Amino acid sequence: MGKILAKPLLLQGEIMHRRFSPRKNSFKYKSVYISFPISQIDKLKKTLFSIGKFNLFSLAPKNFGDGKSSNLTDWITHLLLENNINDIQDIVLVTHPKVLGYAFNPVSFWLCFDEKKQLLCVLSEVTNTCGQKHNYLCFKNNSQPIHSTDWLQAQKAFYVSPFLQIEGEYKFRFEYNDKGVNFFINYFIEDKLMLSTYLRCQFQEFTNTNLLVSFFKIPFFTLKTTLLIHYQALKLYSKSIKYTKCPPPLKNKLTIGIDEKKDF
């Protein structure tokens, strides 16, 4: 885990998507995230940052998990115990904050560490533009630590794009050090790489000054995320890729990812 992730941080992020099939398309843009140990959520409170209240920046706990609890620890701990993950000491959430009351999080990451500060599992909480959610819980066999070179595999179960079918599999990789944290998600159908994505984040101190600077550098960055999703959708539509409507919500909102031994 390291000392750097043991406190709230501001993250300067770079997001990349590269689609290979059936039509090529790629984009890259910058955005802002926060990370914090969920046991220290109250330390996010600043002049410019509130919990559950309107501010320039804010966080609403009920926007995460099952949407029923304002206690993030209760929800994630229950989910982990249900899946026989019992040795978690610290959980760090990486996500968009709200900006002037608005946020859309395509994916938030819950990094789960044991008492030795080793990364044991990662929950990727995915939200689509239909307002639906799904969770991908990645861990290695026999509760072994996840290393930065490990890829973990999960079947695709959730609708995230009208231009991709619900088939194939995701392969996840997670890495972090004292300077930043990075997330990689590749999408395959029958071992053919269809989509490659990453989120690369550099740490900054979580201060009012840095929050304000981030706002002026990338104003309304959460709204920007939503607008860019729709802009890219229009680009793909113009390339005559088959459009699929949003299906009904899934009853099962959890997919398990395990370690993948194959090199790719």
Contacts in CASP RR format, 6 or more apart in sequence:
PFRMAT RR
TARGET T0000
AUTHOR 0000-0000-0000
METHOD contacts of the structure
MODEL  1
MGKILAKPLLLQGEIMHRRFSPRKNSFKYKSVYISFPISQIDKLKKTLFS
IGKFNLFSLAPKNFGDGKSSNLTDWITHLLLENNINDIQDIVLVTHPKVL
GYAFNPVSFWLCFDEKKQLLCVLSEVTNTCGQKHNYLCFKNNSQPIHSTD
WLQAQKAFYVSPFLQIEGEYKFRFEYNDKGVNFFINYFIEDKLMLSTYLR
CQFQEFTNTNLLVSFFKIPFFTLKTTLLIHYQALKLYSKSIKYTKCPPPL
KNKLTIGIDEKKDF
1 90 0 8 1.000
1 92 0 8 1.000
1 111 0 8 1.000
1 113 0 8 1.000
1 117 0 8 1.000
1 118 0 8 1.000
1 119 0 8 1.000
2 117 0 8 1.000
2 178 0 8 1.000
3 178 0 8 1.000
4 178 0 8 1.000
4 179 0 8 1.000
4 180 0 8 1.000
4 203 0 8 1.000
5 35 0 8 1.000
5 37 0 8 1.000
5 92 0 8 1.000
5 111 0 8 1.000
5 176 0 8 1.000
5 181 0 8 1.000
6 37 0 8 1.000
6 90 0 8 1.000
7 36 0 8 1.000
7 37 0 8 1.000
7 40 0 8 1.000
7 43 0 8 1.000
7 206 0 8 1.000
8 34 0 8 1.000
8 35 0 8 1.000
8 36 0 8 1.000
8 37 0 8 1.000
8 40 0 8 1.000
8 43 0 8 1.000
8 44 0 8 1.000
8 206 0 8 1.000
9 34 0 8 1.000
9 35 0 8 1.000
9 36 0 8 1.000
9 203 0 8 1.000
9 204 0 8 1.000
9 205 0 8 1.000
9 206 0 8 1.000
10 32 0 8 1.000
10 33 0 8 1.000
10 34 0 8 1.000
10 203 0 8 1.000
10 204 0 8 1.000
10 205 0 8 1.000
10 206 0 8 1.000
10 207 0 8 1.000
10 210 0 8 1.000
10 211 0 8 1.000
10 214 0 8 1.000
11 32 0 8 1.000
11 33 0 8 1.000
11 34 0 8 1.000
11 35 0 8 1.000
11 94 0 8 1.000
11 180 0 8 1.000
11 181 0 8 1.000
11 201 0 8 1.000
11 202 0 8 1.000
11 203 0 8 1.000
11 204 0 8 1.000
12 30 0 8 1.000
12 32 0 8 1.000
12 201 0 8 1.000
12 202 0 8 1.000
12 204 0 8 1.000
12 214 0 8 1.000
13 30 0 8 1.000
13 31 0 8 1.000
13 32 0 8 1.000
13 33 0 8 1.000
13 199 0 8 1.000
13 200 0 8 1.000
13 201 0 8 1.000
13 202 0 8 1.000
14 28 0 8 1.000
14 29 0 8 1.000
14 30 0 8 1.000
14 31 0 8 1.000
14 198 0 8 1.000
14 199 0 8 1.000
14 200 0 8 1.000
14 201 0 8 1.000
15 28 0 8 1.000
15 29 0 8 1.000
15 30 0 8 1.000
15 31 0 8 1.000
15 197 0 8 1.000
15 198 0 8 1.000
15 199 0 8 1.000
16 26 0 8 1.000
16 27 0 8 1.000
16 28 0 8 1.000
16 196 0 8 1.000
16 197 0 8 1.000
16 198 0 8 1.000
16 200 0 8 1.000
17 25 0 8 1.000
17 26 0 8 1.000
17 27 0 8 1.000
17 28 0 8 1.000
17 195 0 8 1.000
17 196 0 8 1.000
17 197 0 8 1.000
17 232 0 8 1.000
18 25 0 8 1.000
18 26 0 8 1.000
18 195 0 8 1.000
18 196 0 8 1.000
18 197 0 8 1.000
19 25 0 8 1.000
19 26 0 8 1.000
19 194 0 8 1.000
19 195 0 8 1.000
19 236 0 8 1.000
20 193 0 8 1.000
20 194 0 8 1.000
20 195 0 8 1.000
20 196 0 8 1.000
21 192 0 8 1.000
21 194 0 8 1.000
22 241 0 8 1.000
23 236 0 8 1.000
23 239 0 8 1.000
23 240 0 8 1.000
23 241 0 8 1.000
25 232 0 8 1.000
25 235 0 8 1.000
25 236 0 8 1.000
25 239 0 8 1.000
27 228 0 8 1.000
27 232 0 8 1.000
29 224 0 8 1.000
29 228 0 8 1.000
30 218 0 8 1.000
30 221 0 8 1.000
31 96 0 8 1.000
31 218 0 8 1.000
31 221 0 8 1.000
31 224 0 8 1.000
31 225 0 8 1.000
32 96 0 8 1.000
32 97 0 8 1.000
32 214 0 8 1.000
32 218 0 8 1.000
32 221 0 8 1.000
33 94 0 8 1.000
33 95 0 8 1.000
33 96 0 8 1.000
33 97 0 8 1.000
33 199 0 8 1.000
33 201 0 8 1.000
34 44 0 8 1.000
34 59 0 8 1.000
34 94 0 8 1.000
34 95 0 8 1.000
34 96 0 8 1.000
34 97 0 8 1.000
34 206 0 8 1.000
35 92 0 8 1.000
35 93 0 8 1.000
35 94 0 8 1.000
35 95 0 8 1.000
35 181 0 8 1.000
35 201 0 8 1.000
35 203 0 8 1.000
36 43 0 8 1.000
36 44 0 8 1.000
36 92 0 8 1.000
36 93 0 8 1.000
36 206 0 8 1.000
37 90 0 8 1.000
37 91 0 8 1.000
37 92 0 8 1.000
38 72 0 8 1.000
38 73 0 8 1.000
38 76 0 8 1.000
38 91 0 8 1.000
38 92 0 8 1.000
38 93 0 8 1.000
38 110 0 8 1.000
39 73 0 8 1.000
39 90 0 8 1.000
39 91 0 8 1.000
41 51 0 8 1.000
41 59 0 8 1.000
41 61 0 8 1.000
41 72 0 8 1.000
42 51 0 8 1.000
44 51 0 8 1.000
44 59 0 8 1.000
44 206 0 8 1.000
45 51 0 8 1.000
46 206 0 8 1.000
46 207 0 8 1.000
46 208 0 8 1.000
46 211 0 8 1.000
47 208 0 8 1.000
48 55 0 8 1.000
48 56 0 8 1.000
48 57 0 8 1.000
48 208 0 8 1.000
48 211 0 8 1.000
48 212 0 8 1.000
49 55 0 8 1.000
49 56 0 8 1.000
49 57 0 8 1.000
49 58 0 8 1.000
49 59 0 8 1.000
49 97 0 8 1.000
49 208 0 8 1.000
49 211 0 8 1.000
50 57 0 8 1.000
50 58 0 8 1.000
50 59 0 8 1.000
51 58 0 8 1.000
51 59 0 8 1.000
51 60 0 8 1.000
51 61 0 8 1.000
52 58 0 8 1.000
52 59 0 8 1.000
52 60 0 8 1.000
52 61 0 8 1.000
54 100 0 8 1.000
54 101 0 8 1.000
55 101 0 8 1.000
56 99 0 8 1.000
56 100 0 8 1.000
56 211 0 8 1.000
56 212 0 8 1.000
56 215 0 8 1.000
57 97 0 8 1.000
57 98 0 8 1.000
57 99 0 8 1.000
57 211 0 8 1.000
57 215 0 8 1.000
58 97 0 8 1.000
58 98 0 8 1.000
58 101 0 8 1.000
59 95 0 8 1.000
59 97 0 8 1.000
59 98 0 8 1.000
60 98 0 8 1.000
61 69 0 8 1.000
61 70 0 8 1.000
61 71 0 8 1.000
61 72 0 8 1.000
62 68 0 8 1.000
62 69 0 8 1.000
62 70 0 8 1.000
63 103 0 8 1.000
63 105 0 8 1.000
64 72 0 8 1.000
64 75 0 8 1.000
64 93 0 8 1.000
64 95 0 8 1.000
64 108 0 8 1.000
64 125 0 8 1.000
65 72 0 8 1.000
65 75 0 8 1.000
65 76 0 8 1.000
65 125 0 8 1.000
65 133 0 8 1.000
65 135 0 8 1.000
66 75 0 8 1.000
67 75 0 8 1.000
68 75 0 8 1.000
69 75 0 8 1.000
72 93 0 8 1.000
73 91 0 8 1.000
76 91 0 8 1.000
76 110 0 8 1.000
76 112 0 8 1.000
76 123 0 8 1.000
77 88 0 8 1.000
79 123 0 8 1.000
79 135 0 8 1.000
79 137 0 8 1.000
79 254 0 8 1.000
80 86 0 8 1.000
80 88 0 8 1.000
80 112 0 8 1.000
80 121 0 8 1.000
83 137 0 8 1.000
83 254 0 8 1.000
83 256 0 8 1.000
85 112 0 8 1.000
85 120 0 8 1.000
85 121 0 8 1.000
85 139 0 8 1.000
85 143 0 8 1.000
87 114 0 8 1.000
87 115 0 8 1.000
87 120 0 8 1.000
87 143 0 8 1.000
88 112 0 8 1.000
88 113 0 8 1.000
88 114 0 8 1.000
88 120 0 8 1.000
88 121 0 8 1.000
89 113 0 8 1.000
89 114 0 8 1.000
89 115 0 8 1.000
89 117 0 8 1.000
90 112 0 8 1.000
90 113 0 8 1.000
90 117 0 8 1.000
91 110 0 8 1.000
91 111 0 8 1.000
91 112 0 8 1.000
91 113 0 8 1.000
92 110 0 8 1.000
92 111 0 8 1.000
92 113 0 8 1.000
93 108 0 8 1.000
93 109 0 8 1.000
93 110 0 8 1.000
93 111 0 8 1.000
94 108 0 8 1.000
94 109 0 8 1.000
94 110 0 8 1.000
94 111 0 8 1.000
94 181 0 8 1.000
94 183 0 8 1.000
94 201 0 8 1.000
95 105 0 8 1.000
95 108 0 8 1.000
95 109 0 8 1.000
96 103 0 8 1.000
96 104 0 8 1.000
96 105 0 8 1.000
96 108 0 8 1.000
96 221 0 8 1.000
96 222 0 8 1.000
96 225 0 8 1.000
97 103 0 8 1.000
97 222 0 8 1.000
98 222 0 8 1.000
99 215 0 8 1.000
99 220 0 8 1.000
99 221 0 8 1.000
99 222 0 8 1.000
99 223 0 8 1.000
100 220 0 8 1.000
102 220 0 8 1.000
102 222 0 8 1.000
102 223 0 8 1.000
103 222 0 8 1.000
104 127 0 8 1.000
104 129 0 8 1.000
104 222 0 8 1.000
104 225 0 8 1.000
104 226 0 8 1.000
105 125 0 8 1.000
105 127 0 8 1.000
106 126 0 8 1.000
106 127 0 8 1.000
106 128 0 8 1.000
106 160 0 8 1.000
106 225 0 8 1.000
106 229 0 8 1.000
107 124 0 8 1.000
107 125 0 8 1.000
107 126 0 8 1.000
107 127 0 8 1.000
107 183 0 8 1.000
107 185 0 8 1.000
107 199 0 8 1.000
108 124 0 8 1.000
108 125 0 8 1.000
109 122 0 8 1.000
109 123 0 8 1.000
109 124 0 8 1.000
109 125 0 8 1.000
109 174 0 8 1.000
109 183 0 8 1.000
110 122 0 8 1.000
110 123 0 8 1.000
110 124 0 8 1.000
110 125 0 8 1.000
111 119 0 8 1.000
111 122 0 8 1.000
111 174 0 8 1.000
111 176 0 8 1.000
111 181 0 8 1.000
112 119 0 8 1.000
112 120 0 8 1.000
112 121 0 8 1.000
112 122 0 8 1.000
112 123 0 8 1.000
113 119 0 8 1.000
113 120 0 8 1.000
114 120 0 8 1.000
114 145 0 8 1.000
118 145 0 8 1.000
118 146 0 8 1.000
119 145 0 8 1.000
119 146 0 8 1.000
119 174 0 8 1.000
119 176 0 8 1.000
120 139 0 8 1.000
120 143 0 8 1.000
120 145 0 8 1.000
120 146 0 8 1.000
121 137 0 8 1.000
121 138 0 8 1.000
121 139 0 8 1.000
121 146 0 8 1.000
122 137 0 8 1.000
122 138 0 8 1.000
122 139 0 8 1.000
122 146 0 8 1.000
122 152 0 8 1.000
122 172 0 8 1.000
122 174 0 8 1.000
123 135 0 8 1.000
123 136 0 8 1.000
123 137 0 8 1.000
123 138 0 8 1.000
124 135 0 8 1.000
124 136 0 8 1.000
124 137 0 8 1.000
124 138 0 8 1.000
124 172 0 8 1.000
124 183 0 8 1.000
124 185 0 8 1.000
125 133 0 8 1.000
125 135 0 8 1.000
126 133 0 8 1.000
126 134 0 8 1.000
126 135 0 8 1.000
126 136 0 8 1.000
126 158 0 8 1.000
126 160 0 8 1.000
127 133 0 8 1.000
128 158 0 8 1.000
128 159 0 8 1.000
128 160 0 8 1.000
128 246 0 8 1.000
129 226 0 8 1.000
129 229 0 8 1.000
129 230 0 8 1.000
129 246 0 8 1.000
130 159 0 8 1.000
130 246 0 8 1.000
132 158 0 8 1.000
132 159 0 8 1.000
132 246 0 8 1.000
132 249 0 8 1.000
132 250 0 8 1.000
133 253 0 8 1.000
134 157 0 8 1.000
134 158 0 8 1.000
134 250 0 8 1.000
134 253 0 8 1.000
134 254 0 8 1.000
134 255 0 8 1.000
135 253 0 8 1.000
135 254 0 8 1.000
135 255 0 8 1.000
136 154 0 8 1.000
136 170 0 8 1.000
136 172 0 8 1.000
136 254 0 8 1.000
136 255 0 8 1.000
136 256 0 8 1.000
136 257 0 8 1.000
137 254 0 8 1.000
137 255 0 8 1.000
137 256 0 8 1.000
137 257 0 8 1.000
138 146 0 8 1.000
138 152 0 8 1.000
138 154 0 8 1.000
138 172 0 8 1.000
138 174 0 8 1.000
138 256 0 8 1.000
138 257 0 8 1.000
138 258 0 8 1.000
139 146 0 8 1.000
139 152 0 8 1.000
139 256 0 8 1.000
139 257 0 8 1.000
139 258 0 8 1.000
140 146 0 8 1.000
140 150 0 8 1.000
140 152 0 8 1.000
140 258 0 8 1.000
140 259 0 8 1.000
141 258 0 8 1.000
141 259 0 8 1.000
144 259 0 8 1.000
146 152 0 8 1.000
146 174 0 8 1.000
148 173 0 8 1.000
148 174 0 8 1.000
148 175 0 8 1.000
148 176 0 8 1.000
149 173 0 8 1.000
150 173 0 8 1.000
150 174 0 8 1.000
150 259 0 8 1.000
151 171 0 8 1.000
151 172 0 8 1.000
151 173 0 8 1.000
151 259 0 8 1.000
151 260 0 8 1.000
151 262 0 8 1.000
151 264 0 8 1.000
152 171 0 8 1.000
152 172 0 8 1.000
152 173 0 8 1.000
152 257 0 8 1.000
152 258 0 8 1.000
152 259 0 8 1.000
152 260 0 8 1.000
153 169 0 8 1.000
153 170 0 8 1.000
153 171 0 8 1.000
153 172 0 8 1.000
153 257 0 8 1.000
153 258 0 8 1.000
153 259 0 8 1.000
153 260 0 8 1.000
154 169 0 8 1.000
154 170 0 8 1.000
154 172 0 8 1.000
154 255 0 8 1.000
154 256 0 8 1.000
154 257 0 8 1.000
154 258 0 8 1.000
155 168 0 8 1.000
155 169 0 8 1.000
155 170 0 8 1.000
155 255 0 8 1.000
156 166 0 8 1.000
156 167 0 8 1.000
156 168 0 8 1.000
156 169 0 8 1.000
156 170 0 8 1.000
156 187 0 8 1.000
157 166 0 8 1.000
157 250 0 8 1.000
157 252 0 8 1.000
157 255 0 8 1.000
158 166 0 8 1.000
158 250 0 8 1.000
158 255 0 8 1.000
159 166 0 8 1.000
159 244 0 8 1.000
159 246 0 8 1.000
159 247 0 8 1.000
161 233 0 8 1.000
162 233 0 8 1.000
162 243 0 8 1.000
162 244 0 8 1.000
162 245 0 8 1.000
162 246 0 8 1.000
163 233 0 8 1.000
163 236 0 8 1.000
163 237 0 8 1.000
163 241 0 8 1.000
163 242 0 8 1.000
163 243 0 8 1.000
163 244 0 8 1.000
164 187 0 8 1.000
164 194 0 8 1.000
164 195 0 8 1.000
164 244 0 8 1.000
165 244 0 8 1.000
166 247 0 8 1.000
167 189 0 8 1.000
168 187 0 8 1.000
168 188 0 8 1.000
168 189 0 8 1.000
168 190 0 8 1.000
169 187 0 8 1.000
169 188 0 8 1.000
169 189 0 8 1.000
170 185 0 8 1.000
170 186 0 8 1.000
170 187 0 8 1.000
170 188 0 8 1.000
171 185 0 8 1.000
171 186 0 8 1.000
171 187 0 8 1.000
171 188 0 8 1.000
171 260 0 8 1.000
171 264 0 8 1.000
172 183 0 8 1.000
172 184 0 8 1.000
172 185 0 8 1.000
172 257 0 8 1.000
173 183 0 8 1.000
173 184 0 8 1.000
174 181 0 8 1.000
174 182 0 8 1.000
174 183 0 8 1.000
174 184 0 8 1.000
175 181 0 8 1.000
175 182 0 8 1.000
175 184 0 8 1.000
176 182 0 8 1.000
178 203 0 8 1.000
179 202 0 8 1.000
179 203 0 8 1.000
180 201 0 8 1.000
180 202 0 8 1.000
180 203 0 8 1.000
181 201 0 8 1.000
181 203 0 8 1.000
182 198 0 8 1.000
182 199 0 8 1.000
182 200 0 8 1.000
182 201 0 8 1.000
183 198 0 8 1.000
183 199 0 8 1.000
184 196 0 8 1.000
184 197 0 8 1.000
184 198 0 8 1.000
185 197 0 8 1.000
185 198 0 8 1.000
186 193 0 8 1.000
186 195 0 8 1.000
186 196 0 8 1.000
186 197 0 8 1.000
186 264 0 8 1.000
187 193 0 8 1.000
187 194 0 8 1.000
187 195 0 8 1.000
187 196 0 8 1.000
187 197 0 8 1.000
188 194 0 8 1.000
188 264 0 8 1.000
191 264 0 8 1.000
193 264 0 8 1.000
204 210 0 8 1.000
204 214 0 8 1.000
214 221 0 8 1.000
218 224 0 8 1.000
237 243 0 8 1.000
END
